[in-house]
Amino acid sequence: MRHAVRFAALRIVNDTGLPYTSHRPLLSIGSATNQTIGRGRLGTRESVEEAIPGSSDLPRDLPPGLSAIAAGFVQARLQGAPLAGFPGDIPADLVTAYQVQDLAIARWPDRVVGWKVGYIAAERRDASGDERLLGPIFARGLLPAQDGEVRIPVFAGGFAAIEAEYVLRLQADAPADKADWTLEEAASLPATLHIGIEIASSPLATINVLGPRVVVSDFGNNNGLVLGREIPHWKSIPEDQLTCATFIEGEQVGTGGATTLPGGLCAAFAFALSRSARRGRPLKAGDLIATGNATGIHDIVAGQQGRISFGGFGDIGCRAQPAAPLQMHAGVDA
């Protein structure tokens, strides 16, 4: 007989400034420097840089510490193991954090099929002025919604949460030479809209407390996406009519919808289009964009059941399980 786990919802500080429910006490941040775990078949710094799209725009004298940070996160994720602290010195700004992310993507033995968009609270933004951030979604982490529950992998001892998502799927390539997108221009690019759940999980328990530069460094705090059914004719539906609610163990922990994040769906889409192009990764037909948490960020632990109801557009159920070691080797030739 399965027993429900009850918890008192807490509201804590995080990188988004949006509602955040937790059943765990805050962990102390501790030192920002920690040894990386494990050793694997990692390509040389030079070969990794050469494999990065747009790497010709990166400084050729990248500090060696950035590669060590990327290696630390990649090895922890491959091993399904937690990190006691950030594996190096926290990047000074988002530009540097994206360099770490690009190095980690080059090392990760899977292909990118989309991007999660996260919102950055005004007080946590840097000189770039970015209101949002990006993290990759990999093919292995793309899970189809199904009747019943989808098993979702989360890092035991790390950070784990679920987020309600409205997910765009591009139906055409974005122009490769266009680096700036308005909301109106983004809205005109053909795309379908789907319901989904972001698996927000990292080997680093304090990732959101440490802030956006750390979130960007570790794949945007993403460990997969559950993709649900399409919302037909979505552009004809007022965004305030796209609403949803999140439940953990049957208890409602958050409500919201497509208007929860400033600017709505198209603001997230425009940001993803712009930032991706500037990184040398223009979006392509078939790419997925998870537009941001629609009800908040909701902690979950292995064994717990989650459900997100998107009203008349369906529900998605999930159950968290510990992330298992992946039978893959990090390297730039995967």
N, C-alpha and C positions, 0 to 999 in steps of 0.2 A: 504493500500500500504506500503510495507516494504522499508525503506530508508537505503541505505548503510552507514555505519559509516566509515569515512575516518580518517586516522591518519598518522602522520609522524613517520617513523621507526627510532628508536634510537638504538645505540649500547652501552650497559652498562656492567659493571663488573658483573660477575656471577661465580659460582663455577666450570664451565666447561672450561672456556677460549675459548668457541666457539661462533659463531654469535648468538646474542640474540636480537630479535626485541620486542619493547614495545611501547604501545600507552599511557602509564601512566608515570608521573614523579616518580622518585625514592622516596621511603618513607624513613624517618629517621629511623635508627635502634633502637634508644632508649635503654632502659634498657634490659639486657639479662635475667632479672628476672621478672616474672609476675605471678599473682595468676591464678590458673587453674579455668576453668568455670565449673559449674554444679557439680552434685553429682550423682552417679549411683551405681548399684549393682556390685561392683568391688570385685574380690576375694582377699584374703589376699596375702601379699607379698610372704609368704612361699608357698601357693598353686599355685600361678602363676609361681614361679620358678620351682616347681616340674613338671608343665605341659609343660615346654619348652624342645623341642628336644635338646639333648646335654647339658642340664643344669647341669649335673654332672661335666662338665668341667668349669662351671662358679664359681667364688669365692663365697663361702657361706655367706660371709659378704658383699654382695652388699650394697652400700650406700642406705639408704631409699629414698634419693632424686631421684634416678633413677626410682623407681616405681611411684613417684609423677609426673615425667615428662611424663612417658607412659600414666598414667591416664589422664593427662591434654590433651594430643593429642587425645586419644581415645574418651573422652567425647566431645571435640569440633567437631570431625568428626561425631560422632553419632548425634549430635544436628544440624549439618550443619552450625555451628557458627564460626566466626573468633576468633582468639586469638590476643590480643594486643601486646603480646611479648612472648618470649620463656618461657615455664612454669617451670622454675627452673634455675639451673646453667648449662650452656652449657658443655657437656661432654668434658673431657680433651683430648681424642683421639678417633680414630675410633673404637677401641676395646670396649671402654665404650659405645659409641654410638650404636653399635650393641647389647649390653646388654639391652639398652633402647628399641631398636626395638624388640628384642625377648620378652621382658616383654609386650610390646604393642600387638604383635601378639597373645600372650597367652590370652590377655584380649579381643581381637576382635572376635565377634560372627560370624565368617565365616572361610572357609578353604582357604589355599593358593593354587593357581593353577599355579603359575609361579612367575617370578622375572623380574623386570626392572633392566637394567644395566646403570649406569650413569658414565660419564667420569670425572675424577678429574684433573684439570690443575696442572702442575708440581709445581707451587709455593704454592699450597694449599694442598699438600700431607703431611702426617705425618710420624712418624717413622715406621709405618707398611710397607711403600713403595707401598701401593696399588695405582694403577693408575685408578681404577674404584671403584664403590660402588654398593650395591644391595638394592632393596626395594621390598616388597611383592606385588603381584597382587592377589586379592581375587576373589572368584567365582562370587560374586554379581557384581563385577566391570568389568567382562569380557563380552563385548558386541559384537555381531556379526555385521559385516558390512552388509549393505543392499542398495538396490536402493534408491536413494534420500539421506536423512540426518539421521544420528544417533544422538539422543539427548544425550549429554554428561554432567554429573554433575560437576560443579565447585563451589568452595567456594567463595561466594560473600564477599568482604572485606578481602579475603585472597589472596593467589597466584593462578594464573590460566594460563595455557599455553597448547598448543598442540605441539607434536613432531612427526615427521615422523619416523616410526620404521620398521626395518626388524626383523621379529619375528621367532625364531626357536621353533619347537615343537619336543621334544625328542620322539623317537620311541623305546627306550630301556632304562632300568635302568642304571645309572652310577654305577660302582663298589663302594660299600659302604665304602671300606677300602682304596680308592684312594683319596688322598688329594691334589695332585699336578698334574696339567695338562698342557701339552705343546699345542701349536697351532695345531700341527700335530695330537696329540692324540685326541683333541677335534673334529677335522675335521673327524676323523674316527668313531666317535660315531653317529649312525644313527639318523637323524633328518630331518624334512621337514622345508621349509622356506615359510613364509607368509608375506604379507604386513600388516601394521597396523598403528594405531595412539595411542600414549600414552597420556592419560589424566593426565597431570602434574599439580596437584592442592593440596594445603595445606591450612589449616585454618590460617597459619602464613604467612603474606604477604612478610616478609623479609627473608624467608627461604633460598633462593639462595644467597642472599647478605651475610647472616651469615655464609654460607659455608657448606662443606661436613659433618661435625659432626652433624650439625642441620638437614641436608637433611636425613642422615641415621636415625636419631632419630625419624623422622616422616614418616615412611614407604617409605623412598626414594623419597618423594615429588610425590608419585603416588596416583591417585584416579581412576584408571581403565585403560583398554586397549580395543580398538576397533580392532577386529581381522578380517582381510580380506582374500582374496583368496590366495591359495598356488601358489608359483612360481615353476613350474615343472622343474626337472633336474637342480636345482640351482647350484649344485657343478660343473657342466660343463660350467657355465656362468662366464666369468671373472668379478670380483667384480666391476671393473670400468665401466661395462656396466649396473650395477644396479643403476639407477639414479632416482631422484625424486625432486619434487618442492612443496612448501607449499604456500597456498593462504589463506588470511583472508579477508572476504568481497570482494572477487574477485581480490584483490591486491596481487601480488606475494611478499612474504616476505622472502623467503629463497629457496636455491637450494643446492643440494648435492647428497649423495648416500651412498652406502655401504662402500666406502673408506674414508668417511668424518672423521671418528674416527680412530686414530692410530691403526694399526694392523688388521683393518677390522672386519668382523663378527666373525671369529674364535678366535680372541683375546678376544672379549667380552664373547664368549662361554666358553673359557678356564678359564677365571676369574670366571664366574658364577659357573662352576663345582668345581673349587678349593675352593673358599670362602664358598660355600654352604656346601661342605664336612667338612671343618674345623669348621663350626658352628654346626655340627651334623645334617645337613639337606641335605644329598646327593640327587641329582636330580633323579627323577623317570620318567618312560615312561609317556608321556602325559603332562609333565611340559612344560610351555612356558617360553622362554627367549627373552625379548625385548632388542635388542642388543645395543641400544643407539640412541640418536637423530641424524638423518641423514641430516637434513638441518638447525639445530639450534634449539633454544627454542623460541617459538612465543606466546607472551601474547594474551589472548583472554578473553572477558568478556561475561557475560550472555546476550544472544540475538544475539551474533555475529555468523556468519557462517564461517566455515573453510573447506578447501578441500586440500587433498594431492594427487597429481598425481604421480603415479609410472610408467609412460610411458606406454609401451605395456602391463604391468601387472595390469592395472586398476587404478581407482580413488576411494577414500573414502571421503565422505562428512559428515560433522557433524555440529551441532548447539549447542552452550553452553547454559545451563540452570542452575539456582541456585540449588545447592545441597540441597535436602530436608532432614529434620530430618529422621533418619532411625528408623523404628519400631522394634528395637532390643535392647537388654540389654547387656552391657559389662559384661564379666565374664569368668572364666576359664572353665565353664562347658558347654559352647555353642558348 
